[in-house]
Amino acid sequence: TLTAGYGSTQTAQDSSSLTTGYGSTSTAGYASSLIAGYGSTQTAG
């Protein structure tokens, strides 16, 4: 499980859970759950 704040970048593998704040970028693999805030970019496999 990854949790990041403002302007953060997250990268996770399978079965990961990402939660990001404002202006964050999240990249996750298979079977992942991404929750992002305002102005975020999410890429999931």
C-alpha positions in Angstrom: 0.0 0.0 0.0 1.4 3.4 -1.0 0.2 6.7 0.2 1.7 10.0 -1.0 1.0 13.7 -0.7 1.3 16.7 -2.9 3.2 16.3 -6.2 4.2 12.7 -5.5 4.9 9.9 -7.9 4.0 6.3 -7.1 4.8 3.0 -8.8 3.4 -0.3 -7.6 3.3 -3.9 -8.7 0.5 -6.5 -8.6 -2.2 -6.4 -5.9 -1.1 -3.0 -4.8 -3.3 -0.1 -3.4 -2.3 3.4 -4.2 -3.8 6.6 -2.7 -2.5 9.9 -3.8 -3.1 13.6 -3.1 -3.2 16.7 -5.3 -1.3 16.6 -8.6 0.1 13.1 -8.1 0.9 10.5 -10.6 0.1 6.8 -9.9 1.2 3.8 -11.9 0.0 0.4 -10.8 0.1 -3.2 -12.2 -2.5 -5.9 -12.4 -5.4 -6.1 -9.9 -4.5 -2.8 -8.4 -6.7 -0.2 -6.8 -5.9 3.5 -7.5 -7.5 6.4 -5.7 -6.3 9.8 -6.6 -7.2 13.4 -5.9 -7.5 16.5 -8.0 -5.4 16.8 -11.2 -4.0 13.3 -10.9 -2.9 10.9 -13.6 -3.5 7.2 -13.2 -2.2 4.3 -15.3 -3.3 0.7 -14.4 -2.5 -2.6 -16.0 
